[in-house]
């Protein structure tokens, strides 16, 4: 009987201890497994953020392409737009002044650009007279640009007189086209 009492006491003490140990260990193991399987959350860039960044990059590239195209168009217009003069005159008309103002804006926006202003005449008059008149026309356009704030060191003036006509006719329309100042990038 004594043996049974000791056995009962031992079971009463050992069984709860075993249950407590086993159950605590399970909880720890479960927590440990959860800790091992659960990885720390790393903030991921969502697909939406990546798409937004890509879209912003595309917009910036499109904007840069549009600006480059605009500069190219402005440069072509600058190069191709001549100013014209009245017969035997180097006085700038209102239209010529407006064209020169547009050219000055382009030159301000592109400070590295250097330009040669070419003065031209129609075929009437002597070669010497036409060379001098072409020189006055080129200087007139150059001086106007300098007065608008363009550095004189960026502008050269040269006269071709009647040597380089763009219209070959023997009439007023052709002569009017040849009385010009032309702008060439250096």
NORGIKA-V945003 format. One line per field, one symbol per residue. burial: + if it has 16 or more other C-alpha atoms within 10 Angstrom, else -. A space follows every 50 residues. Layout:
burial: ???
This chain:
burial: -------------------------------------------------- -----------------------++--+--+++++----+-+---++--+ --++-++------++++++++++------+++++++++++++++++---+ ---+++++++++--+--------++++++++++---
